Amino acid sequence: MKNKFAFINKKLAAASAAVSGVVLAGAAQAQSVLPIDFNMADTNTDIITVGGAMIGLAVTAVGIKWVKATFFG
């Protein structure tokens, strides 16, 4: 019995190879962007600050939605 999806499988394999080639090229470039003396511990404060701000904005948005739903319903 002939596989009806053989053409699709070939195109899928070609697309997958193309995408993985692009991803691998991007990963190689990303490794070369960081400075030699990069230390992840130096970014800890920045990550905590941005994360706290995102959580604060999320709490504010949910609070506004709750007030709108409660009073304007």
N, C-alpha and C positions, 0 to 999 in steps of 0.2 A: 504494500500500500504506500502510495506516495505521500510525503509530508506536505500538507498545504501551506505550512508556515515556514518552509525552508528559506524563501526569499526574505521574509521578515527576520528570521534568525541571523542571516548574513548581514542585513542592514543593522540589526541590533549589535552584533559583534563589532562591526566597523565603527559605529557610533560610540560604543563603550571604549574601544581602543583610542579613539580620538579624544574623548573626554579624559581618560586616564593620562594620556600624554600631556594634555594641557595642565592637569592638576599636578602632575609630577614636575613639570617645568616651573609652575608657580611655587611649589614647595621648595625647589632648589633656590629660587630667587629670594624667597622669604628668609631662608637661612642666612643669606649673605647680607641682609639689611641690618641685622642686629650688630651693634658694636662688639668688639672683642671682649671688653671688660663689662659686659652686660650682666647684671645681677638681679634675679627675680625678686629678691627681698626688698630692693629699692622701690618697687612698684606697689608694695603691700598697702601703704597708706593711701595711695591714689585709688586703688581698687576698692578699699573700704569706703572711701568718701563717695565715689560714684555709686557703689552698691547701696549705700545708705540713702543717697538722694533718690535713686530709683524706687526703693521701698517706700520712702516718704511720699513720692508722687503717686504711687499705686494706692496707698492708704487714702490719700486725699481724693483721688478719683472715685474710689469705692464709696467713700463718705458722701461725696456729692451725689452719686447715683442713689444712695440710700435715702438722702434727704429728699431728692426729687420724687422717688417712688413713694415715700411715706406721706408727703404733704401734697403732691401734685398728681398722684396716682394712677 
